[in-house]
Amino acid sequence: MIKSFSIMLALAASLPAVAMAADDNIAVSATAGKTYAHTVVADDLDLTRGAGQATLRTRIAYAVRQVCGTSGAHRRPLLPSEEACVANSAANADRQAQAMIASATRQASAAAVHSAN
């Protein structure tokens, strides 16, 4: 299983609409505009451990800032469209991360049971 996903955002005048893509992708799209994507890689992380999960969340936060164009916005308040982008992208990425963590935990539990037998 590939442990990565993409956060995509179509920038437009309207608020982004949320759409789930394949299991390893997250798509945030709008009715028109240009699409930006950032891939979050997690294949080097142990998602069954808190440290791996924290690193994944840090990578997601970085990716959200990249696709929403808010990387340098720490010096100013976010525009309403930027706030909506961050909220939608982060929520979608968090759902995907939760699914990846749950899958890693299930696989580790199954492996532990199998090796105990």
N, CA and C atoms as an extended XYZ file, in Angstrom:
351
Properties=species:S:1:pos:R:3:atomname:S:1:resname:S:1:resid:I:1 pbc="F F F"
N         0.840       -1.174        0.000 N   MET     1
C         0.000        0.000        0.000 CA  MET     1
C         0.891        1.246        0.000 C   MET     1
N         0.522        2.201       -0.810 N   ILE     2
C         1.260        3.451       -0.881 CA  ILE     2
C         0.856        4.311        0.301 C   ILE     2
N         1.835        4.794        1.025 N   LYS     3
C         1.558        5.641        2.167 CA  LYS     3
C         1.833        7.087        1.802 C   LYS     3
N         1.040        7.632        0.897 N   SER     4
C         1.120        9.038        0.553 CA  SER     4
C        -0.216        9.460       -0.010 C   SER     4
N        -0.447       10.737        0.002 N   PHE     5
C        -1.653       11.253       -0.597 CA  PHE     5
C        -1.407       12.671       -1.040 C   PHE     5
N        -2.289       13.164       -1.889 N   SER     6
C        -2.148       14.518       -2.405 CA  SER     6
C        -3.252       15.387       -1.860 C   SER     6
N        -2.900       16.607       -1.535 N   ILE     7
C        -3.881       17.611       -1.174 CA  ILE     7
C        -3.988       18.506       -2.393 C   ILE     7
N        -5.160       18.564       -2.991 N   MET     8
C        -5.337       19.378       -4.179 CA  MET     8
C        -6.356       20.468       -3.900 C   MET     8
N        -6.128       21.615       -4.501 N   LEU     9
C        -7.034       22.733       -4.336 CA  LEU     9
C        -7.177       23.433       -5.664 C   LEU     9
N        -8.388       23.672       -6.061 N   ALA    10
C        -8.646       24.486       -7.241 CA  ALA    10
C        -8.975       25.880       -6.741 C   ALA    10
N        -8.170       26.837       -7.119 N   LEU    11
C        -8.366       28.202       -6.654 CA  LEU    11
C        -9.381       28.885       -7.554 C   LEU    11
N       -10.384       29.470       -6.952 N   ALA    12
C       -11.429       30.149       -7.708 CA  ALA    12
C       -12.070       31.191       -6.814 C   ALA    12
N       -12.981       31.941       -7.400 N   ALA    13
C       -13.663       32.983       -6.637 CA  ALA    13
C       -14.629       32.377       -5.636 C   ALA    13
N       -15.178       31.218       -5.942 N   SER    14
C       -16.134       30.593       -5.028 CA  SER    14
C       -15.406       29.773       -3.979 C   SER    14
N       -16.123       29.429       -2.899 N   LEU    15
C       -15.539       28.592       -1.863 CA  LEU    15
C       -15.301       27.199       -2.413 C   LEU    15
N       -14.243       26.522       -1.975 N   PRO    16
C       -13.978       25.180       -2.473 CA  PRO    16
C       -15.037       24.182       -2.022 C   PRO    16
N       -15.344       23.261       -2.888 N   ALA    17
C       -16.245       22.156       -2.558 CA  ALA    17
C       -15.388       20.929       -2.309 C   ALA    17
N       -15.764       20.116       -1.346 N   VAL    18
C       -14.955       18.976       -0.947 CA  VAL    18
C       -15.362       17.751       -1.748 C   VAL    18
N       -14.364       17.007       -2.238 N   ALA    19
C       -14.626       15.756       -2.942 CA  ALA    19
C       -13.541       14.771       -2.578 C   ALA    19
N       -13.916       13.548       -2.256 N   MET    20
C       -12.930       12.517       -1.958 CA  MET    20
C       -12.587       11.802       -3.259 C   MET    20
N       -11.304       11.569       -3.480 N   ALA    21
C       -10.853       10.857       -4.662 CA  ALA    21
C       -10.547        9.417       -4.270 C   ALA    21
N        -9.554        8.828       -4.918 N   ALA    22
C        -9.171        7.453       -4.598 CA  ALA    22
C        -8.675        7.384       -3.163 C   ALA    22
N        -8.488        6.166       -2.643 N   ASP    23
C        -8.087        5.972       -1.247 CA  ASP    23
C        -6.809        6.705       -0.868 C   ASP    23
N        -5.914        6.901       -1.825 N   ASP    24
C        -4.652        7.550       -1.492 CA  ASP    24
C        -4.584        9.001       -1.956 C   ASP    24
N        -5.727        9.602       -2.260 N   ASN    25
C        -5.769       10.988       -2.675 CA  ASN    25
C        -6.857       11.744       -1.938 C   ASN    25
N        -6.618       13.010       -1.764 N   ILE    26
C        -7.629       13.916       -1.236 CA  ILE    26
C        -7.775       15.013       -2.255 C   ILE    26
N        -8.986       15.302       -2.672 N   ALA    27
C        -9.200       16.358       -3.647 CA  ALA    27
C       -10.123       17.411       -3.060 C   ALA    27
N        -9.662       18.638       -3.070 N   VAL    28
C       -10.490       19.771       -2.696 CA  VAL    28
C       -10.618       20.585       -3.964 C   VAL    28
N       -11.827       20.767       -4.450 N   SER    29
C       -11.980       21.448       -5.726 CA  SER    29
C       -13.038       22.540       -5.672 C   SER    29
N       -12.969       23.426       -6.647 N   ALA    30
C       -13.950       24.493       -6.781 CA  ALA    30
C       -14.510       24.426       -8.192 C   ALA    30
N       -15.440       25.291       -8.488 N   THR    31
C       -16.118       25.215       -9.780 CA  THR    31
C       -15.234       25.619      -10.949 C   THR    31
N       -14.266       26.454      -10.719 N   ALA    32
C       -13.371       26.884      -11.791 CA  ALA    32
C       -12.049       27.300      -11.168 C   ALA    32
N       -11.042       27.456      -12.002 N   GLY    33
C        -9.781       27.952      -11.478 CA  GLY    33
C        -8.623       27.036      -11.769 C   GLY    33
N        -7.535       27.311      -11.133 N   LYS    34
C        -6.297       26.580      -11.326 CA  LYS    34
C        -6.088       25.627      -10.146 C   LYS    34
N        -5.618       24.424      -10.415 N   THR    35
C        -5.445       23.416       -9.371 CA  THR    35
C        -3.995       23.345       -8.914 C   THR    35
N        -3.815       23.325       -7.604 N   TYR    36
C        -2.504       23.146       -6.993 CA  TYR    36
C        -2.560       21.887       -6.144 C   TYR    36
N        -1.464       21.140       -6.124 N   ALA    37
C        -1.439       19.903       -5.340 CA  ALA    37
C        -0.097       19.774       -4.635 C   ALA    37
N        -0.135       19.114       -3.523 N   HIS    38
C         1.086       18.801       -2.764 CA  HIS    38
C         0.918       17.390       -2.229 C   HIS    38
N         1.918       16.546       -2.452 N   THR    39
C         1.854       15.169       -1.984 CA  THR    39
C         2.481       15.056       -0.597 C   THR    39
N         1.759       14.428        0.295 N   VAL    40
C         2.249       14.166        1.638 CA  VAL    40
C         2.699       12.711        1.681 C   VAL    40
N         3.980       12.490        1.904 N   VAL    41
C         4.553       11.146        1.928 CA  VAL    41
C         4.623       10.670        3.372 C   VAL    41
N         4.187        9.428        3.595 N   ALA    42
C         4.201        8.874        4.943 CA  ALA    42
C         4.838        7.491        4.993 C   ALA    42
N         5.424        7.042        3.874 N   ASP    43
C         5.956        5.677        3.858 CA  ASP    43
C         7.191        5.504        4.727 C   ASP    43
N         7.772        6.596        5.195 N   ASP    44
C         8.921        6.506        6.081 CA  ASP    44
C         8.529        6.638        7.552 C   ASP    44
N         7.227        6.681        7.827 N   LEU    45
C         6.736        6.898        9.189 CA  LEU    45
C         6.092        5.649        9.762 C   LEU    45
N         6.248        5.444       11.046 N   ASP    46
C         5.529        4.392       11.757 CA  ASP    46
C         4.263        5.036       12.306 C   ASP    46
N         3.167        4.852       11.596 N   LEU    47
C         1.915        5.507       11.965 CA  LEU    47
C         1.215        4.847       13.151 C   LEU    47
N         1.805        3.793       13.687 N   THR    48
C         1.245        3.184       14.899 CA  THR    48
C         1.786        3.868       16.151 C   THR    48
N         2.720        4.758       15.988 N   ARG    49
C         3.351        5.463       17.114 CA  ARG    49
C         3.012        6.951       17.079 C   ARG    49
N         2.957        7.552       18.235 N   GLY    50
C         2.639        8.978       18.350 CA  GLY    50
C         3.601        9.873       17.592 C   GLY    50
N         4.882        9.537       17.609 N   ALA    51
C         5.872       10.366       16.915 CA  ALA    51
C         5.632       10.370       15.410 C   ALA    51
N         5.315        9.219       14.852 N   GLY    52
C         5.025        9.131       13.417 CA  GLY    52
C         3.769        9.902       13.057 C   GLY    52
N         2.762        9.800       13.909 N   GLN    53
C         1.510       10.517       13.674 CA  GLN    53
C         1.726       12.028       13.766 C   GLN    53
N         2.545       12.469       14.717 N   ALA    54
C         2.832       13.903       14.863 CA  ALA    54
C         3.589       14.426       13.648 C   ALA    54
N         4.537       13.640       13.152 N   THR    55
C         5.278       14.047       11.960 CA  THR    55
C         4.348       14.143       10.759 C   THR    55
N         3.423       13.183       10.630 N   LEU    56
C         2.448       13.232        9.542 CA  LEU    56
C         1.611       14.505        9.634 C   LEU    56
N         1.159       14.859       10.818 N   ARG    57
C         0.352       16.066       10.987 CA  ARG    57
C         1.146       17.337       10.651 C   ARG    57
N         2.431       17.339       10.976 N   THR    58
C         3.287       18.473       10.627 CA  THR    58
C         3.413       18.586        9.112 C   THR    58
N         3.596       17.454        8.448 N   ARG    59
C         3.694       17.458        6.983 CA  ARG    59
C         2.388       17.919        6.348 C   ARG    59
N         1.269       17.505        6.921 N   ILE    60
C        -0.030       17.927        6.409 CA  ILE    60
C        -0.195       19.436        6.562 C   ILE    60
N         0.166       19.966        7.710 N   ALA    61
C         0.044       21.411        7.939 CA  ALA    61
C         0.876       22.180        6.918 C   ALA    61
N         2.074       21.695        6.638 N   TYR    62
C         2.925       22.327        5.631 CA  TYR    62
C         2.256       22.273        4.259 C   TYR    62
N         1.732       21.101        3.882 N   ALA    63
C         1.092       20.938        2.576 CA  ALA    63
C        -0.124       21.845        2.445 C   ALA    63
N        -0.912       21.960        3.511 N   VAL    64
C        -2.087       22.835        3.481 CA  VAL    64
C        -1.656       24.277        3.244 C   VAL    64
N        -0.618       24.711        3.938 N   ARG    65
C        -0.120       26.085        3.731 CA  ARG    65
C         0.360       26.282        2.300 C   ARG    65
N         0.977       25.249        1.725 N   GLN    66
C         1.471       25.356        0.349 CA  GLN    66
C         0.323       25.479       -0.657 C   GLN    66
N        -0.662       24.585       -0.577 N   VAL    67
C        -1.734       24.617       -1.574 CA  VAL    67
C        -2.665       25.805       -1.395 C   VAL    67
N        -2.759       26.319       -0.180 N   CYS    68
C        -3.636       27.467        0.060 CA  CYS    68
C        -2.906       28.798       -0.101 C   CYS    68
N        -1.603       28.745       -0.309 N   GLY    69
C        -0.842       29.970       -0.516 CA  GLY    69
C        -0.711       30.817        0.732 C   GLY    69
N        -0.714       30.175        1.894 N   THR    70
C        -0.652       30.925        3.150 CA  THR    70
C         0.674       30.742        3.882 C   THR    70
N         1.703       30.277        3.180 N   SER    71
C         2.992       30.022        3.831 CA  SER    71
C         3.567       31.254        4.505 C   SER    71
N         3.471       32.403        3.858 N   GLY    72
C         4.031       33.620        4.426 CA  GLY    72
C         3.013       34.477        5.133 C   GLY    72
N         1.844       33.932        5.389 N   ALA    73
C         0.744       34.725        5.947 CA  ALA    73
C         0.815       34.892        7.453 C   ALA    73
N         1.864       34.380        8.095 N   HIS    74
C         1.943       34.488        9.554 CA  HIS    74
C         2.103       35.937       10.000 C   HIS    74
N         2.409       36.817        9.078 N   ARG    75
C         2.584       38.230        9.420 CA  ARG    75
C         1.323       39.050        9.198 C   ARG    75
N         0.272       38.417        8.695 N   ARG    76
C        -0.976       39.131        8.432 CA  ARG    76
C        -2.163       38.207        8.673 C   ARG    76
N        -3.335       38.784        8.911 N   PRO    77
C        -4.530       37.940        9.048 CA  PRO    77
C        -4.861       37.273        7.711 C   PRO    77
N        -5.431       36.071        7.788 N   LEU    78
C        -5.829       35.379        6.564 CA  LEU    78
C        -7.087       36.011        5.985 C   LEU    78
N        -7.171       36.013        4.670 N   LEU    79
C        -8.384       36.449        3.987 CA  LEU    79
C        -9.456       35.380        4.200 C   LEU    79
N       -10.732       35.737        4.096 N   PRO    80
C       -11.789       34.727        4.263 CA  PRO    80
C       -11.636       33.538        3.308 C   PRO    80
N       -11.233       33.789        2.068 N   SER    81
C       -11.051       32.680        1.124 CA  SER    81
C        -9.897       31.783        1.546 C   SER    81
N        -8.843       32.374        2.128 N   GLU    82
C        -7.719       31.585        2.621 CA  GLU    82
C        -8.132       30.763        3.838 C   GLU    82
N        -8.913       31.351        4.731 N   GLU    83
C        -9.415       30.612        5.900 CA  GLU    83
C       -10.244       29.416        5.469 C   GLU    83
N       -11.112       29.621        4.459 N   ALA    84
C       -11.946       28.520        3.958 CA  ALA    84
C       -11.084       27.434        3.329 C   ALA    84
N       -10.073       27.847        2.583 N   CYS    85
C        -9.168       26.883        1.958 CA  CYS    85
C        -8.450       26.054        3.010 C   CYS    85
N        -7.900       26.716        4.012 N   VAL    86
C        -7.167       26.021        5.075 CA  VAL    86
C        -8.097       25.057        5.815 C   VAL    86
N        -9.288       25.529        6.163 N   ALA    87
C       -10.226       24.680        6.909 CA  ALA    87
C       -10.620       23.449        6.099 C   ALA    87
N       -10.975       23.633        4.839 N   ASN    88
C       -11.403       22.507        4.003 CA  ASN    88
C       -10.262       21.541        3.719 C   ASN    88
N        -9.111       22.092        3.352 N   SER    89
C        -7.967       21.235        3.033 CA  SER    89
C        -7.505       20.456        4.265 C   SER    89
N        -7.432       21.129        5.403 N   ALA    90
C        -6.991       20.465        6.633 CA  ALA    90
C        -7.980       19.384        7.057 C   ALA    90
N        -9.268       19.658        6.949 N   ALA    91
C       -10.281       18.662        7.327 CA  ALA    91
C       -10.189       17.430        6.437 C   ALA    91
N       -10.036       17.634        5.144 N   ASN    92
C        -9.912       16.504        4.220 CA  ASN    92
C        -8.640       15.715        4.474 C   ASN    92
N        -7.546       16.420        4.677 N   ALA    93
C        -6.274       15.738        4.934 CA  ALA    93
C        -6.327       14.974        6.251 C   ALA    93
N        -6.983       15.549        7.257 N   ASP    94
C        -7.093       14.873        8.543 CA  ASP    94
C        -7.906       13.586        8.422 C   ASP    94
N        -8.985       13.617        7.643 N   ARG    95
C        -9.768       12.384        7.435 CA  ARG    95
C        -8.911       11.313        6.771 C   ARG    95
N        -8.117       11.707        5.772 N   GLN    96
C        -7.253       10.740        5.095 CA  GLN    96
C        -6.178       10.223        6.053 C   GLN    96
N        -5.615       11.111        6.858 N   ALA    97
C        -4.591       10.701        7.826 CA  ALA    97
C        -5.177        9.722        8.837 C   ALA    97
N        -6.383        9.994        9.329 N   GLN    98
C        -7.031        9.089       10.284 CA  GLN    98
C        -7.221        7.701        9.667 C   GLN    98
N        -7.601        7.667        8.390 N   ALA    99
C        -7.769        6.381        7.712 CA  ALA    99
C        -6.435        5.650        7.579 C   ALA    99
N        -5.370        6.383        7.267 N   MET   100
C        -4.047        5.770        7.146 CA  MET   100
C        -3.570        5.241        8.492 C   MET   100
N        -3.795        6.004        9.556 N   ILE   101
C        -3.381        5.582       10.903 CA  ILE   101
C        -4.169        4.348       11.326 C   ILE   101
N        -5.473        4.354       11.079 N   ALA   102
C        -6.305        3.197       11.430 CA  ALA   102
C        -5.856        1.956       10.659 C   ALA   102
N        -5.547        2.118        9.392 N   SER   103
C        -5.091        0.995        8.573 CA  SER   103
C        -3.759        0.453        9.089 C   SER   103
N        -2.832        1.347        9.424 N   ALA   104
C        -1.530        0.927        9.957 CA  ALA   104
C        -1.699        0.189       11.275 C   ALA   104
N        -2.601        0.669       12.116 N   THR   105
C        -2.856        0.037       13.409 CA  THR   105
C        -3.464       -1.351       13.224 C   THR   105
N        -4.429       -1.463       12.302 N   ARG   106
C        -5.039       -2.776       12.018 CA  ARG   106
C        -3.994       -3.753       11.490 C   ARG   106
N        -3.144       -3.281       10.570 N   GLN   107
C        -2.116       -4.154       10.006 CA  GLN   107
C        -1.130       -4.600       11.074 C   GLN   107
N        -0.758       -3.697       11.961 N   ALA   108
C         0.184       -4.066       13.035 CA  ALA   108
C        -0.456       -5.055       13.990 C   ALA   108
N        -1.735       -4.869       14.293 N   SER   109
C        -2.436       -5.818       15.181 CA  SER   109
C        -2.554       -7.186       14.539 C   SER   109
N        -2.873       -7.201       13.255 N   ALA   110
C        -2.981       -8.478       12.543 CA  ALA   110
C        -1.633       -9.180       12.485 C   ALA   110
N        -0.584       -8.427       12.269 N   ALA   111
C         0.762       -9.023       12.222 CA  ALA   111
C         1.154       -9.578       13.587 C   ALA   111
N         0.780       -8.872       14.659 N   ALA   112
C         1.102       -9.341       16.012 CA  ALA   112
C         0.361      -10.626       16.326 C   ALA   112
N        -0.899      -10.695       15.942 N   VAL   113
C        -1.696      -11.905       16.174 CA  VAL   113
C        -1.130      -13.056       15.354 C   VAL   113
N        -0.783      -12.773       14.112 N   HIS   114
C        -0.247      -13.817       13.251 CA  HIS   114
C         1.090      -14.348       13.757 C   HIS   114
N         1.953      -13.470       14.227 N   SER   115
C         3.264      -13.914       14.714 CA  SER   115
C         3.158      -14.630       16.056 C   SER   115
N         2.095      -14.336       16.824 N   ALA   116
C         1.898      -15.015       18.112 CA  ALA   116
C         1.415      -16.452       17.905 C   ALA   116
N         0.831      -16.712       16.754 N   ASN   117
C         0.318      -18.066       16.494 CA  ASN   117
C         1.404      -18.876       15.929 C   ASN   117
